Amino acid sequence: MKPYRTKNGLLAGSNWTEVYKNAQSIYKKICAHSKRRPYIRSAYFKKDKIFLGLFWSHLYEKNLRDRVRRLKYFSCGIELIQNSYLDPESRDHLNDASQIAHRFTGITPKKEIFRAQIKEDKRNRKKWLISIFPYEK
C-alpha cells in the first residue's frame, strides 16, 4: 500500500480554538461552492461527490484531545481525497453490510502518516467522509 504525498501540512494550532478556526476557514471555502450539502470531488471515484456532513458529527463524538488530533489533518485529508488516484483499502462496513468503508492512506511533508475514511452506500452509491486520523502501525 503506497501512501499519497500531500503538499499541505498539518493545521497550525495547539488547542481546539486555534485548530478549529483554521479548519473552518477551509470548510467555508468548500461550502461556498454549493448551495446545499457541502462536498468535494474525488479523483479516485471519477470525480464523484464526497459529502462532508458526517465528518463533523463523527468528530464531535470524540473527546476534546482526540478532536484536536484529528482536526489537524483536515487540510491534508481534503487534498488526499481530491487528488489521489491510489487504491484505498476497501471492505464491507463492520456495522452495516449495505455499506463499504474505503480507507485512503496519505503522508504529510513531515512524514506523518494519516488515513481518510469514506463510507459508500451500495444501493445509491453516495459517499460520505467519515473520519481523518493519524495512522499508527
C-alpha positions in Angstrom: 0.0 0.0 0.0 1.6 3.2 -1.2 0.5 6.5 0.5 -0.3 9.7 -1.4 2.1 12.5 -0.6 0.3 15.7 0.3 1.6 19.2 -0.2 -0.4 20.6 2.7 1.0 20.2 6.2 -0.9 19.9 9.4 -3.2 22.7 10.5 -1.4 25.2 12.9 -2.5 25.5 16.5 -2.0 23.9 19.8 -5.6 23.9 21.2 -9.1 23.4 19.9 -10.0 27.0 19.2 -6.9 27.7 17.1 -7.1 24.4 15.0 -10.9 24.8 14.7 -10.6 28.3 13.3 -8.2 27.2 10.7 -10.3 24.2 9.7 -13.4 26.3 9.5 -11.8 28.7 7.0 -11.1 25.7 4.7 -14.6 24.3 5.3 -16.2 27.6 4.5 -14.4 27.8 1.1 -15.8 24.3 0.3 -19.3 25.3 1.5 -19.2 28.4 -0.8 -19.2 26.1 -3.9 -22.6 24.5 -3.1 -26.0 25.9 -2.0 -27.0 22.6 -0.4 -24.8 20.0 1.3 -21.0 20.7 1.2 -19.0 18.2 -0.8 -15.7 17.7 -2.6 -14.9 15.8 -5.7 -12.7 12.7 -5.6 -10.2 11.8 -8.3 -10.3 8.1 -7.4 -14.0 7.8 -7.7 -14.0 9.5 -11.1 -15.0 12.9 -9.8 -17.9 11.7 -7.7 -19.1 13.8 -4.8 -17.9 13.1 -1.3 -20.2 14.7 1.2 -18.7 16.2 4.4 -21.7 16.3 6.8 -20.9 13.1 8.7 -17.3 14.1 9.3 -18.3 16.9 11.8 -20.9 14.8 13.6 -18.4 11.9 14.0 -15.7 14.4 15.1 -17.9 15.7 17.9 -18.4 12.2 19.3 -14.7 12.1 20.3 -13.1 13.7 23.4 -11.5 17.1 23.0 -7.9 15.9 22.8 -8.8 13.4 20.1 -10.8 16.1 18.2 -7.8 18.4 18.0 -5.5 15.5 17.0 -7.9 14.5 14.1 -8.8 18.0 13.0 -5.1 18.9 12.5 -5.2 16.6 9.5 -8.3 18.2 7.9 -6.5 20.1 5.1 -4.3 17.0 4.3 -7.3 14.7 4.2 -9.2 17.0 1.8 -6.2 17.2 -0.5 -5.8 13.4 -0.3 -9.4 12.7 -1.3 -9.4 15.3 -4.1 -6.2 14.3 -5.8 -5.3 10.7 -5.0 -5.7 8.0 -7.7 -4.1 5.3 -5.5 -6.3 2.4 -4.5 -7.7 2.5 -1.0 -8.2 -0.3 1.4 -11.8 -1.2 0.9 -14.0 -3.7 2.8 -17.6 -4.1 3.9 -18.6 -1.8 6.8 -18.4 -3.5 10.1 -21.8 -2.4 11.4 -23.8 -2.4 8.1 -23.5 -4.9 5.2 -25.1 -2.4 2.8 -22.1 -0.1 3.0 -18.4 -0.2 2.0 -15.6 1.5 4.0 -12.7 2.9 2.0 -9.5 3.9 3.7 -7.1 6.1 1.8 -3.6 6.5 3.2 -1.6 9.7 2.9 1.7 11.1 4.2 2.4 14.8 5.1 5.6 16.7 4.1 6.9 16.0 7.6 6.5 12.2 7.0 3.4 11.8 9.3 1.1 9.0 8.0 -2.7 9.5 8.2 -5.8 8.0 6.8 -9.1 9.3 5.5 -12.1 7.0 5.7 -15.0 7.2 3.3 -18.3 5.3 3.7 -20.1 4.3 0.5 -23.7 3.2 0.3 -24.0 0.2 -2.0 -27.6 1.0 -3.1 -27.4 4.6 -4.1 -23.6 4.9 -4.4 -23.5 8.1 -2.2 -20.2 8.6 -0.5 -19.6 10.3 2.9 -16.3 11.4 4.5 -16.4 9.8 8.0 -13.0 10.5 9.5 -9.4 11.7 9.1 -7.0 10.4 11.6 -3.3 9.8 12.2 -2.2 6.2 11.4 -0.2 4.2 14.0 1.0 0.8 12.8 
